[in-house]
Amino acid sequence: MVVYAALFLITILTARDFNHIVPGERRIFIVVLAALPLLGARVLFGVLAIFGGNVAARVLMAVVEEFLVVIAYTIVGLTTPKFREGQMDN
């Protein structure tokens, strides 16, 4: 829960500098922002699983979110342009 809160705080702090992010890498931030609620549901499920749970809750609150987050991160990671050494220096 603490790690999720830290990730949320870091994302909010990064949002302040969104205009300074290289345009090709803005998609990474947007995907992280979209993944936060899904990760939050996963954390919530982890807390609720301590008290018991059923298969439907596990599928809806854990498995689906994990698939969506992994797919989104994979797509963005594979489509983000690679910068060569010295290309970012201004």
C-alpha positions as CSV (number, residue, x, y, z in Angstrom):
1,M,0.0,0.0,0.0
2,V,2.9,2.4,0.8
3,V,4.5,1.6,-2.5
4,Y,1.3,2.4,-4.4
5,A,1.0,5.7,-2.5
6,A,4.6,6.6,-3.4
7,L,3.9,5.7,-7.1
8,F,0.8,7.9,-7.0
9,L,2.8,10.8,-5.5
10,I,5.6,10.5,-8.0
11,T,3.1,10.4,-10.9
12,I,1.5,13.6,-9.6
13,L,4.9,15.3,-9.2
14,T,5.8,14.2,-12.8
15,A,2.6,15.6,-14.1
16,R,3.7,19.1,-13.2
17,D,6.6,18.8,-15.7
18,F,4.6,17.1,-18.4
19,N,5.4,19.8,-21.0
20,H,9.1,19.2,-20.5
21,I,8.9,15.5,-21.3
22,V,10.2,14.6,-24.8
23,P,7.2,14.2,-27.1
24,G,8.0,10.6,-27.9
25,E,8.1,9.7,-24.3
26,R,4.8,11.3,-23.2
27,R,3.0,8.1,-24.1
28,I,4.9,6.4,-21.3
29,F,3.6,8.9,-18.7
30,I,0.0,8.6,-20.1
31,V,0.1,4.8,-19.8
32,V,1.5,5.0,-16.3
33,L,-1.3,7.4,-15.4
34,A,-3.9,5.0,-17.0
35,A,-2.4,2.0,-15.1
36,L,-2.7,3.6,-11.7
37,P,-6.4,2.7,-11.1
38,L,-5.8,-0.8,-12.4
39,L,-2.8,-1.2,-10.0
40,G,-5.0,0.3,-7.2
41,A,-7.6,-2.4,-7.8
42,R,-4.9,-5.0,-7.7
43,V,-3.6,-3.7,-4.3
44,L,-7.2,-3.5,-3.0
45,F,-7.8,-7.1,-4.0
46,G,-4.6,-8.1,-2.2
47,V,-5.9,-6.5,1.0
48,L,-9.3,-8.0,0.6
49,A,-7.9,-11.4,-0.2
50,I,-6.6,-11.6,3.3
51,F,-10.3,-11.9,4.5
52,G,-11.3,-14.4,1.8
53,G,-12.6,-14.1,-1.7
54,N,-14.0,-16.0,-4.6
55,V,-12.8,-16.8,-8.1
56,A,-14.9,-14.1,-9.8
57,A,-13.4,-11.4,-7.6
58,R,-9.9,-12.8,-8.3
59,V,-10.5,-12.7,-12.1
60,L,-12.0,-9.2,-12.1
61,M,-9.7,-7.6,-9.5
62,A,-6.4,-9.2,-10.2
63,V,-5.9,-11.2,-13.4
64,V,-7.6,-8.7,-15.8
65,E,-5.8,-5.7,-14.4
66,E,-2.4,-7.5,-14.6
67,F,-3.0,-8.4,-18.3
68,L,-4.1,-4.9,-19.2
69,V,-1.1,-3.2,-17.5
70,V,1.4,-5.7,-19.0
71,I,-0.1,-5.3,-22.5
72,A,-0.1,-1.5,-22.2
73,Y,3.5,-1.3,-20.9
74,T,4.7,-3.7,-23.6
75,I,3.1,-1.8,-26.4
76,V,4.4,1.5,-25.3
77,G,7.8,0.1,-24.6
78,L,8.0,-1.4,-28.1
79,T,6.7,1.7,-29.9
80,T,8.6,4.4,-28.0
81,P,11.4,5.8,-30.3
82,K,14.9,5.0,-29.2
83,F,17.2,8.0,-28.8
84,R,20.8,7.5,-29.9
85,E,23.7,8.7,-27.7
86,G,24.0,12.5,-27.8
87,Q,20.6,13.0,-29.4
88,M,19.1,14.3,-26.2
89,D,21.9,16.8,-25.5
90,N,20.8,20.4,-26.2
